[in-house]
């Protein structure tokens, strides 16, 4: 009887450990939203220009638009244009978190 109880406790603990390591699609979407929010709030004058990550670096020819740095600049600017959809996505995530925990 004690052996069965110990085995049951071990199975429950294994199930808890397994569930805590699962990454659901919801968690992945929240992570992507977090990164998009971070890129959308970057200030061009204070943060991007000193690191040559502004759009002017591409137009001046200092950075190739086909290289990694040019693609990163494009991604940052794309995220900055998505501020209103990001606002809506954040509202949905907050609503779901409040509703379901």
N, C-alpha and C positions, 0 to 999 in steps of 0.2 A: 504494500500500500504506500509506504514512504517512497519507494522507488518510482512508482507511477506518478506521484506528486512532483518529485524532482524532475522527472522526464517532462512532465507537462510544463513546469516552470521554465525549463531549458528551451522548449519549443516556443513558448510565448516570448521569451527574451530574444530568440533568434528571429522571430517574426517582427518584433519591434526594431531590431537592428536592421533588418532587411528593408522595412518601410522607411526608416530614417535615411537610408542611402539612395532611395529611389528618386530620380529626377523626372518629374512629370512634364508634360507639354506645357501645363500652366506655369510651372516654375521657369521653364525655358523662355516662355513669352515674357514673363516678368523681368527676367534678366536682360533680354533684348530691349525691352522698354526702358530699363534703367540706363543702359548704355546709350540709347538714343536720346534720352533726357540729358545725359551728361554732355553729349556732343552738341545738343541744341542750345545749351546755355553758355557755350564758350564765347568769350568776348574777343572780337577780332583785334581791336587796338591794344588791349592789355595782355592778351595771352598769345594770339596766333601770329601777329606780325613779328614780335621778337624771336620767334622760333621759325620764321620763314614758312609759316603754314597758312598764309593769307592768299586770297585770290590774286592779289597783285603780284605775288611771286611767280604765278603761272603766266600772267599776261606780260610781265616784263621779260620772260624767257629764262629767269633764274632757275626755275623748276620745270622739268618736262611734265606735261600733262599725262603722259603714258607711263611714267615711272610710278613706283610705290608711293612716294611722297605726293605726287600729283593726284593720284587716286585717293589718297587719304584726305587731301584738301577738298576734293569733290564730294567725298562722303560727309565731311563736316558741314559743307555748305548745303548739301541735300537735307541733312538733319535740321539745319537751321530754318529751312523752308517748310518743314513739317511741324512747326510749333502748334498750330491749331489742331491737326489730327492727334498730336501727342497729348494735348490737353484733354481731348475726348477719350483717348485710350487710358490716360491716368484716371479720369473720372470713372470709367468702367471698372478698372482694377480696384479702386478704392471702394466702389459700391459692392463689388463681389466680396472683397475682404471683410467689409462691415457685415454683409449678409451671412456669409458662410464661415468666417473666421480664418 
